[in-house]
């Protein structure tokens, strides 16, 4: 049976905003670490082009590239992983708080939830923060029963995430292809030997190569998981519209929320600049999706 105590206004309560604000703080740290990764990748590409254009062995750029690779793959990536994990759990707590459920505090988490949210709690009263975080989900969800509203929110989350990752994968592969072709062209003009290929090309480019390989695998896996999640949500959405909300469907919605957290915790991060670039298009697409969900719900009530 559907819950009757649900209100979408819960997303603007102090407790919900505290979770959302704390999650954003961790995602901001992820964004900062990603910028440092970007500097290292661009720096390694510059070293690579410099070395590829030289007819002599370039040992110093190779050593710098190895140092960059170690720093990026260990220290910086560790910051990305830990803060992505923390942000994902806090986002999960926000969703569960909004949809009248208890936060899942038994999920793996590196620190105390209270310790992470206390500082954000001090700033919830600031107008700019409240304005930025208020009405995170479309207020039309308030017309749905709790489980249906939760399911619609999950559908929207999976939709925009998969769409954004698809654009990112295409752009990343296009840029990598251009860089690889240009580097090999410059290198080939100075004579090709195995020793020069390793020291002047492969090692200087190694931070960029390692980053690209890891990023591509993570993004492809994440996009595939979100597409599968979309399909599961669509099947459950059709079922809930056809037979209404029962105990089985409510349990399935809770399972999908847990699954979404697990995906967020392990999915590769999408650059923050890409979110800003695609914000208008995604907002339009999400608005259209929300209108379609509302229309489908009205046809079955």
C-alpha positions as CSV (number, residue, x, y, z in Angstrom):
1,X,0.0,0.0,0.0
2,X,1.3,3.5,-0.9
3,X,2.5,5.7,1.8
4,X,0.3,8.8,2.6
5,X,2.8,10.9,4.6
6,X,5.0,11.8,1.7
7,X,5.7,15.5,0.8
8,X,8.1,16.6,-1.8
9,X,8.7,19.7,0.4
10,X,10.8,17.4,2.6
11,X,13.7,18.0,0.2
12,X,13.9,21.6,1.5
13,X,14.0,20.6,5.2
14,X,17.2,21.4,7.1
15,X,18.1,17.7,7.5
16,X,17.8,17.0,3.8
17,X,19.7,20.2,2.9
18,X,22.5,19.1,5.3
19,X,22.9,15.8,3.5
20,X,22.9,17.5,0.1
21,X,25.3,20.2,1.2
22,X,27.7,17.6,2.6
23,X,27.5,15.5,-0.5
24,X,28.3,18.6,-2.6
25,X,31.4,19.4,-0.5
26,X,32.8,15.9,-1.3
27,X,31.9,16.2,-4.9
28,X,33.7,19.6,-5.0
29,X,36.8,17.8,-3.7
30,X,36.4,15.2,-6.4
31,X,36.2,18.1,-9.0
32,X,39.4,19.7,-7.6
33,X,41.3,16.4,-7.8
34,X,40.0,15.9,-11.3
35,X,41.4,19.3,-12.3
36,X,44.8,18.3,-10.9
37,X,44.5,15.1,-13.0
38,X,43.7,17.2,-16.0
39,X,46.9,19.3,-15.4
40,X,49.0,16.2,-15.2
41,X,47.4,14.7,-18.3
42,X,47.9,17.9,-20.3
43,X,51.5,18.2,-18.9
44,X,52.3,14.6,-19.9
45,X,50.9,15.3,-23.4
46,X,53.2,18.4,-23.7
47,X,56.2,16.3,-22.5
48,X,55.2,13.6,-25.0
49,X,55.1,16.0,-28.0
50,X,58.4,17.6,-26.9
51,X,60.1,14.2,-26.7
52,X,58.5,12.8,-29.9
53,X,59.8,15.7,-31.8
54,X,63.4,15.1,-30.6
55,X,65.9,12.9,-32.5
56,X,67.8,12.1,-29.3
57,X,66.7,10.2,-26.2
58,X,64.9,12.3,-23.7
59,X,65.5,10.8,-20.2
60,X,64.5,13.8,-18.1
61,X,61.0,14.2,-19.6
62,X,60.6,10.4,-19.2
63,X,61.5,10.6,-15.5
64,X,59.1,13.5,-15.0
65,X,56.3,11.5,-16.7
66,X,56.9,8.5,-14.5
67,X,56.7,10.7,-11.4
68,X,53.4,12.2,-12.8
69,X,52.0,8.7,-13.4
70,X,52.8,7.5,-9.8
71,X,51.3,10.7,-8.3
72,X,48.1,10.5,-10.4
73,X,47.5,6.8,-10.0
74,X,48.1,6.7,-6.3
75,X,47.6,10.0,-4.3
76,X,45.2,11.9,-6.5
77,X,43.1,8.9,-7.5
78,X,42.8,8.0,-3.9
79,X,41.3,11.4,-3.1
80,X,38.9,10.9,-6.0
81,X,37.8,7.4,-4.8
82,X,37.3,8.3,-1.1
83,X,35.4,11.5,-1.7
84,X,33.3,10.0,-4.4
85,X,32.4,7.2,-2.0
86,X,31.5,9.7,0.7
87,X,29.5,11.9,-1.6
88,X,27.6,8.9,-2.9
89,X,26.5,7.8,0.5
90,X,25.4,11.3,1.5
91,X,23.5,11.6,-1.7
92,X,21.9,8.3,-0.9
93,X,21.0,9.7,2.6
94,X,19.4,12.7,0.9
95,X,17.2,10.6,-1.3
96,X,16.1,8.4,1.5
97,X,15.4,11.4,3.7
98,X,13.3,13.1,1.0
99,X,11.3,10.0,0.3
100,X,10.4,9.4,4.0
101,X,12.9,6.6,4.6
102,X,15.7,6.2,7.1
103,X,19.2,6.8,5.7
104,X,21.2,3.6,5.2
105,X,23.9,4.2,7.7
106,X,25.2,0.6,7.5
107,X,26.8,1.0,4.0
108,X,30.6,1.2,3.9
109,X,31.7,4.7,4.8
110,X,35.2,6.0,5.7
111,X,34.1,8.5,8.5
112,X,31.3,9.3,10.8
113,X,28.3,10.8,9.0
114,X,27.8,13.3,11.8
115,X,31.4,14.5,11.6
116,X,31.0,15.1,7.9
117,X,27.7,16.9,8.0
118,X,28.3,19.2,11.0
119,X,30.2,21.9,9.2
120,X,27.7,21.9,6.3
121,X,24.9,22.1,8.9
122,X,26.3,25.5,10.0
123,X,26.0,26.9,6.5
124,X,22.5,25.6,5.7
125,X,21.0,28.9,6.8
126,X,22.9,30.9,4.3
127,X,20.6,32.2,1.5
128,X,22.8,31.3,-1.5
129,X,23.3,27.7,-0.3
130,X,19.6,27.2,0.3
131,X,18.7,28.8,-3.0
132,X,21.2,26.5,-4.8
133,X,20.0,23.3,-3.1
134,X,16.3,23.9,-2.7
135,X,13.8,22.0,-4.9
136,X,16.5,19.5,-6.0
137,X,13.7,17.4,-7.5
138,X,10.8,18.6,-9.6
139,X,7.9,19.6,-7.4
140,X,5.5,17.7,-9.6
141,X,6.7,14.6,-7.9
142,X,4.7,15.7,-4.9
143,X,1.5,14.6,-6.7
144,X,2.6,11.0,-6.7
145,X,2.5,8.4,-3.9
146,X,5.9,8.1,-2.1
147,X,7.0,4.9,-3.9
148,X,6.0,6.3,-7.3
149,X,7.7,9.6,-6.7
150,X,10.8,7.8,-5.6
151,X,10.8,5.6,-8.7
152,X,10.4,8.7,-11.0
153,X,13.3,10.4,-9.2
154,X,15.4,7.2,-9.8
155,X,14.4,7.3,-13.5
156,X,15.5,10.9,-13.9
157,X,18.8,10.3,-12.1
158,X,19.6,7.3,-14.4
159,X,18.5,9.1,-17.5
160,X,20.7,12.2,-17.2
161,X,23.7,10.3,-16.0
162,X,23.7,7.9,-18.9
163,X,23.1,10.6,-21.5
164,X,26.0,12.7,-20.2
165,X,28.4,9.8,-20.1
166,X,27.6,9.0,-23.7
167,X,28.7,12.4,-24.9
168,X,31.8,12.3,-22.7
169,X,32.9,9.0,-24.1
170,X,32.6,10.2,-27.7
171,X,34.5,13.4,-27.0
172,X,37.2,11.7,-25.1
173,X,37.9,9.1,-27.8
174,X,37.9,11.8,-30.5
175,X,40.5,13.9,-28.6
176,X,42.6,10.9,-27.8
177,X,42.7,9.8,-31.5
178,X,43.8,13.3,-32.6
179,X,46.6,13.4,-30.0
180,X,47.8,9.8,-30.8
181,X,47.9,10.4,-34.6
182,X,49.7,13.8,-34.2
183,X,52.3,12.3,-31.8
184,X,53.1,9.3,-34.0
185,X,53.3,11.6,-37.1
186,X,55.8,13.9,-35.3
187,X,57.8,10.9,-34.0
188,X,58.0,9.2,-37.4
189,X,59.8,12.1,-39.0
190,X,62.9,11.6,-36.8
191,X,63.5,7.9,-37.4
192,X,61.8,5.0,-35.6
193,X,63.7,2.8,-33.1
194,X,62.4,0.7,-30.3
195,X,64.4,2.5,-27.7
196,X,63.3,6.0,-28.8
197,X,59.7,4.7,-29.1
198,X,59.7,3.7,-25.5
199,X,61.7,6.6,-23.9
200,X,60.5,9.4,-26.2
201,X,56.8,8.4,-26.7
202,X,55.4,5.7,-24.4
203,X,56.9,6.8,-21.1
204,X,56.3,10.6,-21.6
205,X,52.7,9.9,-22.6
206,X,52.2,7.2,-19.9
207,X,50.2,9.4,-17.4
208,X,47.8,10.3,-20.2
209,X,47.6,6.7,-21.5
210,X,47.0,5.3,-18.1
211,X,44.4,8.0,-17.3
212,X,42.6,7.5,-20.7
213,X,42.5,3.7,-20.3
214,X,41.1,3.8,-16.8
215,X,38.7,6.6,-17.6
216,X,37.3,4.9,-20.7
217,X,36.7,1.6,-18.9
218,X,35.0,3.3,-16.0
219,X,32.8,5.5,-18.2
220,X,31.7,2.6,-20.5
221,X,30.9,0.4,-17.5
222,X,29.0,3.2,-15.7
223,X,27.0,4.1,-18.8
224,X,26.1,0.4,-19.4
225,X,25.0,0.0,-15.7
226,X,22.8,3.2,-15.9
227,X,21.2,2.0,-19.1
228,X,20.4,-1.3,-17.4
229,X,19.0,0.5,-14.4
230,X,16.8,2.6,-16.7
231,X,15.3,-0.5,-18.2
232,X,14.7,-2.0,-14.7
233,X,13.0,1.2,-13.6
234,X,10.9,1.4,-16.8
235,X,9.6,-2.2,-16.2
236,X,8.8,-1.4,-12.6
237,X,7.2,1.9,-13.6
238,X,4.8,0.1,-16.0
239,X,4.0,-2.5,-13.4
240,X,3.2,0.1,-10.7
241,X,1.0,2.0,-13.2
242,X,-0.8,-1.2,-14.1
243,X,-1.4,-2.8,-10.7
244,X,-0.7,0.0,-8.3
245,X,1.8,0.1,-5.4
246,X,2.1,-3.0,-3.3
247,X,4.6,-4.4,-0.8
248,X,6.6,-6.1,-3.5
249,X,7.0,-3.0,-5.7
250,X,7.9,-0.9,-2.6
251,X,10.7,-3.4,-1.9
252,X,11.9,-3.2,-5.5
253,X,12.1,0.6,-5.3
254,X,14.2,0.4,-2.2
255,X,16.5,-2.2,-3.8
256,X,16.9,0.1,-6.9
257,X,17.9,3.0,-4.5
258,X,20.5,0.8,-2.9
259,X,21.7,-0.3,-6.4
260,X,22.0,3.4,-7.5
261,X,24.2,4.1,-4.4
262,X,26.4,1.2,-5.3
263,X,26.8,2.5,-8.8
264,X,27.5,6.1,-7.7
265,X,30.2,4.8,-5.4
266,X,32.1,3.0,-8.1
267,X,31.2,4.9,-11.3
268,X,33.9,7.1,-12.8
269,X,33.4,10.8,-12.2
270,X,32.2,13.1,-15.1
271,X,34.1,16.4,-15.2
272,X,32.2,19.3,-13.6
273,X,32.7,21.5,-16.7
274,X,30.8,19.0,-18.7
275,X,27.8,19.3,-16.3
276,X,27.9,23.1,-16.7
277,X,28.2,22.9,-20.5
278,X,25.3,20.4,-20.8
279,X,23.1,21.9,-18.1
280,X,20.6,23.6,-20.4
281,X,20.2,20.6,-22.7
282,X,19.8,18.2,-19.8
283,X,17.4,20.5,-18.0
284,X,15.2,20.5,-21.1
285,X,15.4,16.8,-21.6
286,X,14.6,16.1,-17.9
287,X,11.7,18.5,-18.0
288,X,10.3,16.6,-21.1
289,X,10.9,13.3,-19.3
290,X,9.1,14.5,-16.2
291,X,6.1,15.7,-18.2
292,X,5.9,12.3,-19.9
293,X,6.0,10.5,-16.5
294,X,3.3,12.7,-15.1
295,X,1.1,12.1,-18.2
296,X,1.6,8.3,-18.0
297,X,0.7,8.4,-14.3
298,X,-2.5,10.4,-15.0
299,X,-3.6,7.9,-17.6
300,X,-3.6,5.1,-15.0
301,X,-5.2,7.0,-12.1
